[in-house]
Amino acid sequence: MIRWLLPVAVIAAVGAGAAMAATSATTSSAPTVKAVASAKYGTVLVSASGRTLYRYTLDSKGVNRCTSVALCNKYWPAMLVKASAKPVAGPGLSASLLGTIKAKTAGMVQITYAGFPLYTFAGDSKAGQTNGEGFEKHWFVVNTKGALVKSAVKSGSPAPAYPTTTSASAWG
């Protein structure tokens, strides 16, 4: 009986390992950055989970000026992936514009598009929200060409639930 169970157990373990490998191969080819149509801002960049991605106007190509400022980093987390992962552009995006820069978090890199670092916003609690658009006139959603989408923030909206500053230098 034991001689019969051992080969079955080995075959089951090999099968499970092959299934996990196939699953991770499928997952790794999923888009890291996607393009999604927004009724208010046109086609914009979002993360794989649908969170809107933003650019910071004080950044320059290949340079993140937010992460080193604790308050900025708290509300504008960098879009990070493992350093060993290669970011994947979804349909409608140019793979040649997608890249990475070194991140302060060990073993991670920050995703860039058109050379500029990408961030999510802590005030966006679910996919499709764009609560960070136009914040302090320095944070904007990004279009598929990598440009900032600068449009007026909806007037009459309630005050944001995050701290505001009077100058850009306070964020970095």
C-alpha positions, 0 to 999 in steps of 0.5 A, spaced: 500 500 500 505 504 501 509 503 495 502 505 491 501 511 495 508 514 494 508 515 486 501 518 487 504 523 492 510 524 487 505 525 481 501 530 485 506 534 488 509 535 481 502 536 478 501 542 483 508 545 482 507 545 474 500 548 476 503 554 480 509 555 475 503 556 470 499 561 474 505 565 476 507 565 468 500 567 466 500 573 472 507 575 470 505 577 463 499 581 466 499 589 465 503 593 470 500 599 467 493 600 463 490 605 460 482 606 462 477 611 459 475 616 464 469 620 462 472 627 465 480 626 463 480 622 457 484 615 457 489 615 463 494 611 466 492 606 472 495 600 476 493 593 475 488 594 480 485 600 477 488 605 481 489 612 478 496 613 477 499 620 477 505 625 476 508 630 480 510 636 477 516 637 481 519 631 479 524 630 472 525 624 468 528 619 472 528 623 479 523 622 484 522 628 489 517 626 493 519 619 496 524 623 501 519 627 504 515 623 509 508 627 508 509 627 501 511 619 501 505 618 506 499 621 501 503 619 494 506 612 494 510 611 489 508 605 484 513 600 486 514 593 483 520 588 485 526 589 482 526 583 478 520 584 475 519 587 468 513 592 468 508 590 462 504 595 458 497 594 457 493 595 451 493 602 448 500 604 452 507 604 448 511 599 452 517 603 450 515 609 454 514 604 460 520 603 465 523 603 472 528 607 476 531 606 483 527 606 489 528 607 496 525 601 498 530 595 498 529 590 492 524 594 489 524 599 483 519 605 481 515 604 475 516 610 470 512 612 464 515 617 459 521 617 464 517 620 469 515 616 476 508 614 477 504 614 484 498 613 487 494 617 491 492 615 498 485 619 498 483 614 492 480 608 496 478 604 490 479 603 482 477 609 478 477 615 483 481 621 481 481 625 488 488 627 487 487 631 480 490 638 481 492 637 488 496 643 490 497 644 482 503 639 482 499 632 482 496 630 475 493 624 472 497 622 466 495 620 459 497 615 454 503 619 451 505 620 458 503 627 459 499 631 465 492 631 464 491 638 467 484 640 467 480 644 473 478 641 479 470 640 480 468 647 483 464 646 489 467 640 492 468 639 499 475 640 502 480 634 501 481 630 507 488 630 507 493 636 509 494 642 504 500 646 504 501 653 501 507 652 497 510 646 493 516 646 497 513 643 503 512 636 499 519 636 496 
